[in-house]
Each structure stands twice: as C-alpha cells, then as structure tokens.
C-alpha cells in the first residue's frame, strides 16, 4: 500500500523477496561466468594470444576501427575476431572481407556476451585457424554487444578491456556510466574527425574519465582520416610484446 | 567437461539450474513490474496526461530533442519530464532550465527504468506541479537510461513508446536490435543534419524497421536545424487531442 498516492497492491513486499532471490542467483551465475572466463584466458594464452574485450554503445565505431586495424596489422600479427551481436551476421561479414578468422555470436536477446559464449567462439576461431594453416593467434578481439552498461559486469577472460565513446555521443559519458570506465584498462575516443561538428570537450571527457579511473590509458582515433591510428597500432603491438 | 578443448569444471550443469531459477524469478519480477505499470498509467491518466517512454542508445539526442520540444510547446501544453540515468543529475538540470517540472531518477547501476522507479518520479512531478500551481499535465516524457536493449523489456505505463536512433549510429540498428523496434509505436531518426557526413541509408533504415514492425510511425528530425520538428510537434499534439 502506497500512502502518498493511495494505490493498493503494488506488490512491493513480493518484489523485495524476488529481488533478493535474483541477487543470489545472479551471484552464483556470475561466479560460474568468472570460472569459465579464467578457463578462456588460459585457453587463449595456450593459443599464444592476448585478448581484448571491446565495449561501447551501438554505433561507436568498433567494427570500423577493427576493419582498419586488420588492414594495418594484417601483415605482422595473426589476428582473430569474435563478434557479439543480438541479431545478424553483418559485423562478421564486414571483418571476414578483410581476410581474418572471425566468428559471429548472436546472443538472441541478451544485452552482453558472457564467458560460455566466448568459449564457443574460441572453438570456432581454432577451427578456422586450422583450416587456414595458422598455428595460433597473437591478438584476439572480442567485439561485445553494442551496450555501454551490461557488458561491464561480465569478465570474458580478456587481458585488456577497452571502452569506446564516439564524438557524436557527447563528452558526458564517463560521468554517466562510471562503472564501465572503472573496469576498463583503455578508453578510446573514436570519430575524432567529427570534432568540428559537435560540442564535445576533450578536456572534460579526459578529466572525468581519469577521476573515475586514474590508471586509464586514453587514445583518440579517427579510423576515417587515420588521425591517431599510429598510437592505437603502437598500443596493440605493445600488448603483444609485453604480455 | 568440454570434449573439444578438454577443459574441466565449466559448471555448465550448475549454470542451467541457476539459469532456470533466474528465468522464473525474472518472470515474477516482470509480472510485478507490469502491475505497477498499469497503476502508473491510471495514475497519469488521472493527472490528465499522455505518457511517452523514450528509448535509445546513449548520445542519440533524447535530451536535446526534449529541450527543443519544451521550447516549442511550452506555451500550449503542460509538460513534465522524468529523467532516467545511471548516475548524475545533468539531464534534469538541462531540462529544468527550460522551466518545466522535471524529476531525475538515478538507477544506481541498473540499465533501465522500471515501473516502481517511475512511480516515485510521478509523485515528484505532482509535488512540483502543486508548488507551481499546475493542476495536471498534458504530456509526461519519460527519458529512459541510455541503452537500446534493456529498457525494451520494461513497460512503465506509457501510452507511446518511442525508439530513437541518431544518424551517426548507422542505419543497421533496427535489424541488430529488432526486439526494441518491435515494441515501439514510433521511430524517430535524429541528427538528420549530419546525413552529408555519414554513410547512412534512410531507405535501408526505413525498410528494415518496417519489416520488423509494419505499424511503426517514422519521423526524421534535426533539433539543431529545426528540420522535421513541425512533424514531431504535430505528432505530439495529436497524441494529446486523440487520447
């Protein structure tokens, strides 16, 4: 019973019980996810690979950045891509045209990838590598479902977690989605060629992101003009050398 | 035990049990949400209002469209706004400057609004209306958390559900997020002034959206140049007159 509006039967008490059960079950599912993620990590290390989990809103330019990355690094590093989407094979088709092994995973409604789905993706990559005569991978990119919130909760076994924000989305995103930035190693600001058309403050976005996560590495890129792509490529090469 | 990679203890069986329990508990929570949403709807109708639930990715221009809508309609309709965000009061501050009652709801991590949160927001709006000497509302806008996936599952009591996609996000979004478009009444394509800078196909986006939901009304707007704003305003006026 809600005193202020007088409306009955909100079921608030029932909600609380159900919410408590949801929390318990989610914790148990999350623990199972994390065990699988640890397994994925060992699995990818056995393949010789460093893995990168890419998280952003829909349309931030993850696939476009990957297309240009494959073009720039294809000669020197062995790459594989796991594409996560709710529906469609389109992103995988775009990457496949660039000539690297790619597996599309559709979640069928879920707003994020989880470790068991990535595990399936890894077997798909291995199968393609075998057919192509590749003995392993240097870099595995996991492009998560377009969503700035849910993927942040699910560790997939990655060595590096990257959050991307494009200039058209606005410079207020770190403050509005702090949890996602807290859990990331690297923050990539994309579509910087569009800066003249938007009221986007590079100073604000950097300051607020670093307040949330002082360890965050920040890169600015435009896949279209190539601006900042050298720094991005150096960063990726550094991961493979160091780890 | 996973035969193909030989790795043990994935906990797949435990996962299945937990997943089944999650589904059951979610169904019970969703039923409670829907009961509260029906209550919200009656509540808003008692205030004389038609309610609109606005769903999009972060940075699609929901708040900017609202700012311009309030400026255009402020003289003729009584409006109230409920702002949903994970963190920060920024969107509410932007709307407040336009001089209409606005309540900010922060979900503290959750990726969507639910009906109980909107119920709290309604009481906040009523309180502000009383202080301002308003006797009710014609239109209540509920700006959901920036997320193209999760909000689609939660009915809030709205009369119209609007999904927004901005030109920079790309014209492939309806096919990639079909569930969100299936449940919407209206699809607003925003930031159309940027069409010359992007490879965005208006034909593709319209065709694919209508394949998913043939009843969908589609509007194209640029809040910045004002292009299409007349159609948007006429649509809103029509809702108030008809319902």
Interface residues (C-beta under 8 A of the other chain):
Chain A: X2 X4 X5 X7 X9 X10 X11 X12 X14 X15 X18 X19 X21 X22 X25 X26 X28 X29 X32 X35 X36 X39 X42 X43 X57 X58 X59 X85 X86 X87 X88 X90 X109 X111 X116 X119 X122 X123 X145 X146 X147 X148 X149 X150 X165 X166 X168 X169 X170 X172 X173 X175 X176 X177 X178 X179 X191 X194 X197
Chain B: X2 X4 X5 X7 X9 X10 X11 X12 X14 X15 X18 X19 X21 X22 X25 X26 X28 X29 X32 X35 X36 X39 X42 X43 X57 X58 X59 X85 X86 X87 X88 X90 X109 X111 X116 X119 X122 X123 X145 X146 X147 X148 X149 X150 X165 X166 X168 X169 X170 X172 X173 X175 X176 X177 X178 X179 X191 X194 X197
